[in-house]
Amino acid sequence: MARKTVNVALIGQGFMGRAHSNAWTQVNRFFRPAATAVMHTACGRNRASLEDFAARWGWRNCSTNLRAVLRSDEIDLVDLCTPTAMHYAMVTDALAAGKNIACEKPLATKLDQARELVALARKAKAKTFVWYNYRRCPAVATAHQLVRAGRIGRIYHVRAVYLQDWAKPEIPLAWRFDRKLAGSGSHGDLNAHIIDMCRFVTGEEITEIAGAIAETFIKERAILTGDTTGGLSLGMKKGARKGKVTVDDAVLFLARFSGGAVASFEATRMATGYQNYHGFEIHGTKGAVRFKFERMNELEYYDATADRAVQGWTTIMCTHGGCHPYAEAWWPDAHVIGYEHAFTNQAYDILQVLGDKKPVVPLPNFADAYETQRVLEAAMISAAQKRPVKLAEVK
Ligand SMILES: NC(=O)c1ccc[n+]([C@@H]2O[C@H](COP(=O)([O-])OP(=O)(O)OC[C@H]3O[C@@H](n4cnc5c(N)ncnc54)[C@H](O)[C@@H]3O)[C@@H](O)[C@H]2O)c1
């Protein structure tokens, strides 16, 4: 019997536009999803670059008419890869047109908008997904399964960091430095990922922010000439004038989890020497797990129930098909995978859900991403007001 097909429309051709295009290109080849992705339309604003993009990545059509794409009867799934401030209006229009939506993270720039999108999606009975792609690194999915299987026991301590160093003073005032377009800086960009990963792996919710610090080190940056919403890699031109940076460069906070664990989170774009270092450590009564993205194929596991004489950290190569989620779709054991594979793994799970099957591990939908957004909001309130914030205050 022919499998169901899903016509995808991609909005945005920047960093994530490329990452998602690659995932849609690969997913039907490496997996046998319950529904097959059809790369129907790429939508953007510049016809010439869009045509080149569509041809290069294999999109069948391209369009600069966003409204027409969002309303087209031919589109089943809208995949949003635009700057965060644009998610709200695009999602609202797509939901009104009855589409399912895969939206980049964070869901919105403001908590009330995110809440509204959750309600609208529920009302529209849409299937929604948010690209918290790191859940689908096999090692992170394995950590989630170890915790669920009780191998870590009661969790005492969670430590997570996301460290980058690209926001040097000479970097211009791109959309990522503009609160109106991005919502926040390192916080929504980086903390969002580690909050999501720690919620996912522990299976617990954050109940309180005990304290937070937000800092903007570079207060002004050169204003861009021309389009300010393109990717940093698109060769943006700097003008002579400077404009104000309205987001954080770094946000650190302490938190409590629902099971009683204490936690620390750090996100920064100013950690000289770290280009894209992130990961977590989770310590419990029976054991611990440790993940760092720079060694993304590996999960470190400590079995505190083992004979004391042989206790120690074990490095698990999470590429073994049959043992580790998603691994058997790829290559033979220890033929390592990379950044882009987590997106393809997520595209597979999205297609499973659209084909009425279960994802391999839980997928973040709008309601789930809203919980991460609440934590982001609570930490920002805590930093601004210099006080602890209970999540119950942030609804
Ligand atoms: N999941 C992840 O790991 C990850 C990584 C990076 C970015 N993101 C998220 O992805 C989103 C996009 O980030 P990016 O890094 O790809 O940005 P980017 O600046 O590289 O690309 C943005 C794209 O959107 C296009 N665009 C802007 N306004 C548009 C409009 N009105 N209509 C159509 N297209 C428009 C731009 O031309 C560009 O092609 C953001 O929400 C960001 O937070 C997620």
The ligand as a Tripos MOL2 file, in Angstrom:
@<TRIPOS>MOLECULE
LIG
   44    48     1     0     0
SMALL
NO_CHARGES

@<TRIPOS>ATOM
      1 N1         17.4770   24.3110   16.4940 N.am      1 LIG1
      2 C1         18.6650   24.9180   16.4910 C.2       1 LIG1
      3 O1         19.6760   24.3580   16.8620 O.2       1 LIG1
      4 C2         18.7510   26.3470   15.9960 C.ar      1 LIG1
      5 C3         19.9850   26.8760   15.5780 C.ar      1 LIG1
      6 C4         20.0060   28.1920   15.0730 C.ar      1 LIG1
      7 C5         18.8410   28.9330   15.0120 C.ar      1 LIG1
      8 N2         17.6690   28.3970   15.4620 N.ar      1 LIG1
      9 C6         16.3980   29.1570   15.3750 C.3       1 LIG1
     10 O2         15.9980   29.1600   14.0000 O.3       1 LIG1
     11 C7         15.3770   30.3880   13.6550 C.3       1 LIG1
     12 C8         16.1110   30.9880   12.4650 C.3       1 LIG1
     13 O3         17.4840   31.1410   12.8170 O.3       1 LIG1
     14 P1         18.6410   31.0490   11.7090 P.3       1 LIG1
     15 O4         19.9100   30.8770   12.4550 O.co2     1 LIG1
     16 O5         18.2950   30.0740   10.6450 O.co2     1 LIG1
     17 O6         18.5490   32.5250   11.1380 O.3       1 LIG1
     18 P2         19.1800   33.1000    9.8040 P.3       1 LIG1
     19 O7         19.3270   34.5480   10.0660 O.co2     1 LIG1
     20 O8         20.3560   32.2860    9.3830 O.co2     1 LIG1
     21 O9         18.0190   32.8360    8.7140 O.3       1 LIG1
     22 C9         16.7670   33.4450    8.7910 C.3       1 LIG1
     23 C10        16.0870   33.3210    7.4540 C.3       1 LIG1
     24 O10        14.7770   33.8760    7.5420 O.3       1 LIG1
     25 C11        14.5770   34.6980    6.3930 C.3       1 LIG1
     26 N3         13.5030   35.6410    6.6740 N.ar      1 LIG1
     27 C12        13.5450   36.6910    7.4980 C.ar      1 LIG1
     28 N4         12.3730   37.3250    7.4640 N.ar      1 LIG1
     29 C13        11.5760   36.6460    6.6100 C.ar      1 LIG1
     30 C14        10.2440   36.8210    6.1760 C.ar      1 LIG1
     31 N5          9.4970   37.8390    6.6040 N.pl3     1 LIG1
     32 N6          9.7220   35.9330    5.2860 N.ar      1 LIG1
     33 C15        10.4720   34.9020    4.8490 C.ar      1 LIG1
     34 N7         11.7620   34.7100    5.2270 N.ar      1 LIG1
     35 C16        12.2880   35.5660    6.1020 C.ar      1 LIG1
     36 C17        15.9340   35.3240    6.1520 C.3       1 LIG1
     37 O11        16.0380   35.8690    4.8500 O.3       1 LIG1
     38 C18        16.8180   34.0900    6.3330 C.3       1 LIG1
     39 O12        16.8200   33.2850    5.1860 O.3       1 LIG1
     40 C19        15.4010   31.2420   14.9220 C.3       1 LIG1
     41 O13        14.1710   31.1060   15.5970 O.3       1 LIG1
     42 C20        16.5210   30.6210   15.7520 C.3       1 LIG1
     43 O14        16.3400   30.8070   17.1480 O.3       1 LIG1
     44 C21        17.6170   27.1210   15.9370 C.ar      1 LIG1
@<TRIPOS>BOND
     1     1     2 1
     2     2     3 2
     3     2     4 1
     4     4     5 ar
     5     4    44 ar
     6     5     6 ar
     7     6     7 ar
     8     7     8 ar
     9     8     9 1
    10     8    44 ar
    11     9    10 1
    12     9    42 1
    13    10    11 1
    14    11    12 1
    15    11    40 1
    16    12    13 1
    17    13    14 1
    18    14    15 2
    19    14    16 1
    20    14    17 1
    21    17    18 1
    22    18    19 2
    23    18    20 1
    24    18    21 1
    25    21    22 1
    26    22    23 1
    27    23    24 1
    28    23    38 1
    29    24    25 1
    30    25    26 1
    31    25    36 1
    32    26    27 ar
    33    26    35 ar
    34    27    28 ar
    35    28    29 ar
    36    29    30 ar
    37    29    35 ar
    38    30    31 1
    39    30    32 ar
    40    32    33 ar
    41    33    34 ar
    42    34    35 ar
    43    36    37 1
    44    36    38 1
    45    38    39 1
    46    40    41 1
    47    40    42 1
    48    42    43 1
@<TRIPOS>SUBSTRUCTURE
     1 LIG1         1 GROUP 0 **** ****
